[in-house]
Amino acid sequence: MSCIRIRRDTALILILSVLPAVSPGPSSGQTPVLESPAAQSRDGGSLYGTVVTVSGDEFQGYIRWDRNEAAWSDVLHASKLLPERNLEDALDLGVAEAGSTGQGIEVLGFRVPWGEEERWSPEALSAVRFGHVRSIEVLDEDRALVVLKSGIELEMFASSTDLGGSNRGIEIADPEGGMVSLAWAEVALVDFSPAPEGFSSTRGPRLYGTLRTQSGEVFTGFVGWDNDEVFGSDLLDGEADDGDRSIPFSHVAVIEQDGRDGAMVTLRDGETFRLEDSNDVNHENRGIVISDPRLGEVTVSWEGFASLTFHAAPDQDYYAAFDGGRSLFGTVRAVSGDRLTGYLRWDNDEEFTWEMLDGESHGVDFDVELSNVARIERIDDQSALVILRDGRTFQLSGSNDVNEENKGVFVTDESGEVRVVVWSDLEGVSFRDARGASSP
């Protein structure tokens, strides 16, 4: 008996063919990162744009979002509503069941329960890197309309402090108005754009460096320290032998974990000392985030952190490196030997290259942008091997993206036929561009 379930819907493939996400992208199928050594990056990859307030004022300049996002490769975390067709496909293919009792909602005439025994929910966590975003329009205290460079429009909901009333502030370094700080309720629209030629930030470049974990993994990218400090002008606080210290990160060369309650700090002038008594340098640290343009984002806990060496970001055009996303495309291999090629929907949720694959490995939390993924190989019920386009591999677990709680890999072929391979029947997936370029 075949492990693949099929649904035919020619209308669906027609819809996919006109979605902005299907527009041609780079031939490799991945979000490109330019390798030119030319001096393209005048801003170190920092966010830039125009913010329009509800009162009609406009401020233009470098943007700091919710304190800890300030680079094009940083990630906006939110929630999204799933399209009705996702549920319709799951019901028709028998991987979700309609019910009439229990907690749930009514969709397409079906009562859909969820809870411990029912995994369907109409809302899903989502994330997108700021480099893909064209604009963010505030709709109300908890919602925003996010428009990507590709033209895709997303109504997104607060699931963290990135969107909504709990946002910690949107700051604009306006050359005429100075430093402007706005609350979520004061913002009407944010239009992102590359910084003008010759324009530089008064804050300096975004923090960048190489982090090593206790398990020996290495990650390089833009740094968010304690889920808070992101610029050289931000301060590293703590108590040293000679008293309290507040050190601009621009003066720091290396930070090394020194137990639960302290860190060894080496400054650029060579001075080394131990800092303690601050959540910047102890187990109360809220996580060290590395935004890696070729991966996505990782968050490392204090317990998993070993050291961080700061250095300059490669000089390249980070804004142009993001295309706004395209529909996922590739080949799914089932354990039966069947191969299905077409447009993909991972976990009946992620269907675009800008979306994130979540997981955990050795105490590191991963948000892997799917544009950077070459292959995913199921290992067992609880984990999968993720192979990036640059050759790095990670065994991820701890998320329904990469374990038996995955709601299925849906494939729509060129005829409009929809099929699904459930996790237990999945061998692996190879991603490629819809125009036929193979993954490495």
FENDABEL-V58836 format. One record per backbone hydrogen bond with DSSP energy under -1.0 kcal/mol. CO is the residue of the C=O (numbers start at 0). NH is the residue of the N-H. If there is no record, write none. Layout:
# FENDABEL-V58836
CO_NH + CO_NH
This chain:
# FENDABEL-V58836
4_419 + 6_417 + 8_12 + 9_13 + 10_14 + 11_15 + 12_16 + 14_17 + 18_21 + 19_22 + 20_326 + 25_28 + 37_39 + 42_45 + 44_71 + 46_62 + 47_192 + 48_60 + 49_190 + 50_58 + 51_187 + 51_188 + 52_55 + 56_52 + 58_50 + 60_48 + 61_172 + 63_170 + 64_68 + 65_67 + 68_64 + 69_46 + 70_73 + 71_130 + 73_129 + 75_127 + 77_125 + 78_156 + 79_123 + 82_85 + 83_87 + 84_88 + 85_89 + 86_90 + 87_91 + 88_92 + 89_94 + 89_95 + 90_93 + 102_113 + 104_111 + 106_109 + 109_106 + 110_98 + 111_104 + 117_114 + 121_81 + 123_79 + 125_77 + 127_75 + 128_131 + 129_132 + 131_148 + 133_191 + 134_146 + 135_189 + 136_144 + 140_164 + 141_157 + 142_138 + 142_139 + 143_155 + 144_136 + 145_153 + 146_133 + 146_134 + 147_150 + 151_147 + 153_145 + 155_143 + 156_78 + 163_166 + 168_65 + 169_181 + 170_63 + 171_173 + 171_179 + 173_177 + 177_173 + 179_171 + 181_169 + 182_185 + 183_186 + 185_53 + 187_137 + 188_51 + 189_135 + 190_49 + 195_198 + 206_222 + 207_310 + 208_220 + 209_308 + 210_218 + 211_305 + 211_306 + 212_215 + 216_212 + 218_210 + 220_208 + 221_290 + 223_288 + 224_227 + 224_228 + 228_224 + 229_206 + 230_233 + 231_249 + 233_248 + 235_246 + 237_244 + 238_275 + 239_242 + 242_239 + 244_237 + 246_235 + 247_250 + 248_251 + 250_267 + 252_309 + 253_265 + 254_307 + 255_263 + 259_282 + 261_257 + 262_274 + 263_255 + 264_272 + 265_252 + 265_253 + 266_269 + 270_266 + 272_264 + 274_262 + 275_238 + 277_280 + 281_284 + 286_226 + 287_299 + 288_223 + 289_297 + 290_221 + 291_294 + 291_295 + 294_368 + 295_291 + 296_366 + 297_289 + 298_364 + 299_287 + 300_304 + 303_213 + 305_256 + 306_211 + 307_254 + 308_209 + 313_315 + 315_317 + 318_321 + 325_352 + 327_343 + 328_431 + 329_341 + 330_429 + 331_339 + 332_426 + 332_427 + 333_336 + 337_333 + 339_331 + 341_329 + 342_411 + 344_347 + 344_409 + 345_348 + 345_349 + 349_345 + 350_327 + 351_354 + 352_370 + 354_369 + 356_367 + 358_365 + 359_396 + 360_363 + 363_360 + 364_298 + 365_358 + 366_296 + 367_356 + 368_371 + 369_372 + 371_388 + 373_430 + 374_386 + 375_428 + 376_384 + 380_403 + 382_378 + 382_379 + 383_395 + 384_376 + 385_393 + 386_373 + 386_374 + 387_390 + 391_387 + 393_385 + 395_383 + 396_359 + 398_401 + 402_405 + 407_347 + 408_420 + 409_344 + 410_418 + 411_342 + 412_415 + 415_8 + 416_412 + 417_6 + 418_410 + 419_4 + 420_408 + 421_424 + 422_425 + 424_334 + 426_377 + 427_332 + 428_375 + 429_330 + 432_435 + 436_432
